[in-house]
Amino acid sequence: MELEKYFRIEKLPHIWCPGCGHGSVMMSIVKGIDKAGWDPTKVVVVSGIGCSSRAPGYMNFNTLHTVHGRPIAFATGIKLANPELKVIVITGDGDGAAIGGNHLIHACRRNIGINVVLFNNQIYGMTSGQYSPMTPQGSMATTSPYGNIEPPFDLCELTRSAGANFVARGTVYHLPKLDNYMEKAFAREGFSYVEAISQCPTYYGRRNKLRSPLEMLEWQKKNAVDIKKAQDMDPEELKGKIVTGIFAEKDEEEYTSKYDQLISSVQGGKK
């Protein structure tokens, strides 16, 4: 595939740390867009604030770098203003699960036609390594020097329960599967959520005895469990594991379509 056309080459090389997995996730998104055959002039990529949110700067689409925790709100406005646009939100585990968590829930509930890709490196990587809502229990961070005692969010279960049409989780180690999830997400109407487990050797890795990107990728390989296999495992066996795969695949009607029908019916009534 000739993917170079989807990037702002003049902005490269990127500023992510050596060994960061975010570049791989960005490439997976671009592959999904290419497979979907979308017109690049009709694609809008929106991000908030964080390491993941640097990605739109390198992507040759209509891009919007917004405020912390609010990219889904901006994306919702874009989709309502012009439902023909293909809207992708790039967010992180802090931006999307903490300050932006309620926006995520209600976008799922509405089933509005935007695609959220959450880069989950399990840490606040841009702001010196504080723990996030998705940092595993026991993990070290600048704000948990004795180990994080809070349980992490399972955003795949949350988004599935909240009403998303498509939900999946993959890892950077299992990149072909992640590519497949992006392709499926972008092909489906309604709200989609894809979580990508990405490595952060600079802040998460070095504080948690995973001192190289290779060690972090090996950790993903060792701890990823397919959702079908996970269904036959008890909770103790699943502790510390990453459940991967497709969590939801349905075809409920998309929000802007229902909204247009409502407006048409009201206008028709007035006539």
C-alpha positions as CSV (number, residue, x, y, z in Angstrom):
1,M,0.0,0.0,0.0
2,E,1.1,3.5,-0.7
3,L,0.5,5.0,2.7
4,E,2.9,7.9,2.5
5,K,0.2,10.1,1.0
6,Y,-1.7,9.9,4.3
7,F,1.2,11.6,6.3
8,R,2.6,15.1,6.5
9,I,6.1,14.0,5.7
10,E,7.5,17.4,6.4
11,K,6.5,17.0,10.1
12,L,8.6,13.8,10.5
13,P,10.5,12.5,12.3
14,H,8.0,12.3,15.2
15,I,8.7,13.4,18.7
16,W,7.6,10.2,20.5
17,C,10.2,8.6,22.7
18,P,12.4,5.8,21.2
19,G,10.5,2.5,21.6
20,C,7.1,4.1,22.1
21,G,4.3,2.1,20.5
22,H,2.2,5.1,19.4
23,G,3.7,5.3,15.9
24,S,2.6,1.7,15.3
25,V,-1.0,2.5,16.4
26,M,-1.1,5.5,14.2
27,M,0.0,3.4,11.2
28,S,-2.7,0.9,12.1
29,I,-5.3,3.7,11.9
30,V,-4.0,4.8,8.5
31,K,-4.1,1.2,7.2
32,G,-7.8,1.0,8.3
33,I,-8.6,4.3,6.5
34,D,-6.9,3.0,3.4
35,K,-8.8,-0.3,3.5
36,A,-12.1,1.6,4.0
37,G,-11.4,3.6,0.9
38,W,-12.3,6.9,2.5
39,D,-11.7,10.1,0.6
40,P,-9.0,11.8,2.7
41,T,-10.7,15.2,2.2
42,K,-13.7,13.8,4.1
43,V,-11.7,12.4,7.0
44,V,-11.5,14.4,10.2
45,V,-9.1,13.3,13.0
46,V,-9.6,14.9,16.4
47,S,-7.4,14.6,19.5
48,G,-7.2,16.0,23.0
49,I,-4.0,16.4,25.0
50,G,-1.4,13.7,25.7
51,C,1.2,11.6,24.0
52,S,-1.4,10.0,21.7
53,S,-2.8,13.4,20.8
54,R,0.4,14.2,18.9
55,A,-0.7,11.8,16.1
56,P,-3.0,14.1,14.1
57,G,-0.1,16.5,13.5
58,Y,1.6,13.9,11.4
59,M,-1.6,12.7,9.5
60,N,-2.6,14.3,6.2
61,F,-6.3,14.7,6.8
62,N,-8.5,17.5,8.3
63,T,-7.1,17.5,11.9
64,L,-8.1,19.1,15.1
65,H,-6.0,19.2,18.3
66,T,-8.4,20.2,21.1
67,V,-8.3,20.6,24.9
68,H,-7.7,17.9,27.5
69,G,-10.6,15.4,27.7
70,R,-12.8,17.0,25.2
71,P,-12.0,15.5,21.8
72,I,-15.2,13.5,21.7
73,A,-17.3,16.6,22.4
74,F,-15.6,18.4,19.4
75,A,-16.0,15.3,17.3
76,T,-19.7,15.1,18.1
77,G,-20.2,18.6,17.0
78,I,-18.4,17.9,13.7
79,K,-20.4,14.8,13.0
80,L,-23.7,16.6,13.7
81,A,-22.8,19.5,11.5
82,N,-21.8,17.3,8.6
83,P,-22.8,13.6,9.0
84,E,-21.1,12.7,5.7
85,L,-17.6,13.2,7.3
86,K,-15.7,10.3,8.6
87,V,-14.6,11.3,12.1
88,I,-11.9,9.6,14.2
89,V,-11.0,10.5,17.7
90,I,-7.5,9.7,18.9
91,T,-7.2,9.8,22.7
92,G,-5.2,8.3,25.6
93,D,-6.0,6.5,28.8
94,G,-5.9,9.8,30.7
95,D,-7.6,12.0,28.1
96,G,-10.3,9.4,27.3
97,A,-10.8,7.6,30.6
98,A,-10.3,10.3,33.2
99,I,-11.4,13.8,32.4
100,G,-13.0,12.7,29.2
101,G,-14.8,9.6,30.6
102,N,-18.3,11.0,30.6
103,H,-18.0,12.2,27.0
104,L,-17.0,8.6,26.1
105,I,-20.0,7.1,27.9
106,H,-22.6,9.4,26.3
107,A,-21.2,9.1,22.8
108,C,-21.6,5.3,23.2
109,R,-25.1,5.8,24.5
110,R,-26.1,8.0,21.6
111,N,-24.3,5.6,19.2
112,I,-23.1,8.6,17.2
113,G,-21.1,7.7,14.1
114,I,-17.6,8.5,15.3
115,N,-14.6,6.1,15.8
116,V,-12.6,6.4,19.0
117,V,-9.2,4.9,19.1
118,L,-7.7,4.9,22.6
119,F,-3.9,4.6,22.8
120,N,-3.5,2.8,26.2
121,N,0.1,3.0,27.5
122,Q,-1.3,2.7,31.0
123,I,0.3,5.9,32.3
124,Y,0.3,9.7,31.9
125,G,3.3,9.7,29.6
126,M,3.4,13.4,28.6
127,T,3.2,14.8,32.1
128,S,5.9,12.9,33.9
129,G,4.3,9.5,34.5
130,Q,1.4,9.8,36.9
131,Y,-0.9,6.8,37.1
132,S,-4.0,6.8,35.0
133,P,-7.5,5.2,35.4
134,M,-6.1,2.3,33.3
135,T,-2.8,1.7,35.2
136,P,-2.7,-1.9,36.5
137,Q,-2.9,-2.4,40.2
138,G,0.5,-2.6,41.9
139,S,2.2,-0.6,39.2
140,M,4.7,2.1,40.1
141,A,4.2,5.7,38.9
142,T,5.3,9.1,40.0
143,T,2.0,9.4,41.9
144,S,2.1,5.9,43.2
145,P,5.7,5.4,44.4
146,Y,4.6,2.4,46.6
147,G,2.3,0.8,43.9
148,N,-1.1,1.8,42.5
149,I,-3.9,0.5,44.7
150,E,-6.8,1.5,42.4
151,P,-8.3,-1.1,40.1
152,P,-8.1,-0.1,36.4
153,F,-11.1,0.6,34.2
154,D,-12.1,-2.0,31.6
155,L,-13.2,0.4,28.9
156,C,-14.1,-2.4,26.5
157,E,-16.7,-3.6,29.0
158,L,-17.8,-0.1,29.7
159,T,-18.2,1.0,26.1
160,R,-20.0,-2.3,25.2
161,S,-22.5,-1.8,28.1
162,A,-23.0,1.9,27.2
163,G,-24.2,1.0,23.7
164,A,-21.3,1.2,21.2
165,N,-21.9,-0.7,18.0
166,F,-18.3,-2.0,17.8
167,V,-15.8,-2.6,20.6
168,A,-12.4,-4.2,20.3
169,R,-9.0,-4.4,22.0
170,G,-5.6,-5.3,20.6
171,T,-1.9,-4.8,21.3
172,V,1.0,-3.4,19.4
173,Y,2.7,-6.8,19.6
174,H,-0.3,-8.4,17.8
175,L,-0.3,-5.6,15.1
176,P,-2.1,-7.6,12.3
177,K,-5.0,-8.3,14.6
178,L,-5.1,-4.6,15.6
179,D,-5.1,-3.7,11.9
180,N,-8.1,-6.0,11.5
181,Y,-10.0,-4.3,14.3
182,M,-9.4,-0.9,12.8
183,E,-10.7,-2.1,9.5
184,K,-13.9,-3.6,11.1
185,A,-14.5,-0.5,13.2
186,F,-14.2,1.9,10.3
187,A,-16.5,-0.3,8.2
188,R,-19.4,-0.2,10.7
189,E,-22.0,2.5,11.1
190,G,-22.5,4.0,14.6
191,F,-20.0,4.4,17.4
192,S,-16.9,2.3,17.5
193,Y,-14.2,2.0,20.1
194,V,-10.8,0.4,19.6
195,E,-8.3,0.2,22.4
196,A,-4.7,-0.3,21.5
197,I,-2.3,-1.5,24.2
198,S,0.9,0.5,23.5
199,Q,4.2,0.4,25.3
200,C,5.8,3.4,27.2
201,P,9.3,2.4,28.1
202,T,10.2,5.9,29.3
203,Y,7.8,6.2,32.2
204,Y,5.8,3.0,32.7
205,G,8.6,0.5,31.6
206,R,11.5,1.8,33.6
207,R,9.5,2.2,36.8
208,N,8.1,-1.3,36.5
209,K,11.1,-3.5,35.7
210,L,10.4,-3.5,31.9
211,R,13.5,-1.6,30.9
212,S,13.3,-1.9,27.2
213,P,10.7,-1.7,24.4
214,L,11.4,-5.4,23.6
215,E,10.6,-6.4,27.2
216,M,7.4,-4.5,27.1
217,L,6.4,-6.2,23.8
218,E,7.3,-9.6,25.3
219,W,5.0,-8.6,28.3
220,Q,2.1,-7.9,25.8
221,K,2.8,-11.3,24.1
222,K,2.8,-13.2,27.4
223,N,-0.2,-11.5,29.0
224,A,-2.6,-11.1,26.1
225,V,-5.5,-13.5,26.2
226,D,-8.1,-13.9,23.4
227,I,-11.6,-13.1,24.6
228,K,-12.9,-16.6,23.6
229,K,-10.2,-18.3,25.7
230,A,-10.9,-15.8,28.6
231,Q,-14.5,-16.9,28.8
232,D,-13.3,-20.3,30.0
233,M,-10.9,-18.9,32.6
234,D,-11.7,-18.0,36.2
235,P,-11.1,-14.5,37.6
236,E,-7.9,-15.6,39.4
237,E,-6.4,-16.8,36.2
238,L,-7.3,-13.6,34.4
239,K,-5.6,-11.3,37.0
240,G,-3.0,-9.2,35.3
241,K,-4.0,-10.4,31.8
242,I,-5.1,-8.3,28.8
243,V,-8.2,-9.6,27.3
244,T,-8.1,-9.0,23.5
245,G,-10.5,-9.4,20.7
246,I,-13.9,-8.1,19.6
247,F,-16.3,-7.4,22.5
248,A,-19.3,-6.0,20.5
249,E,-20.4,-6.1,16.9
250,K,-23.9,-4.9,16.2
251,D,-25.9,-2.7,13.9
252,E,-28.1,-0.4,16.0
253,E,-29.2,2.8,14.1
254,E,-26.7,5.6,14.1
255,Y,-27.5,8.9,15.9
256,T,-27.3,11.5,13.1
257,S,-29.5,9.3,10.9
258,K,-32.2,9.3,13.6
259,Y,-31.7,13.0,14.2
260,D,-32.2,13.7,10.4
261,Q,-35.4,11.7,10.5
262,L,-36.7,13.7,13.4
263,I,-35.9,17.0,11.7
264,S,-37.6,15.8,8.5
265,S,-40.7,14.7,10.3
266,V,-41.0,18.0,12.2
267,Q,-40.5,20.1,9.1
268,G,-43.0,17.9,7.2
269,G,-45.5,18.4,10.0
270,K,-45.2,22.2,9.7
271,K,-45.9,22.1,6.0
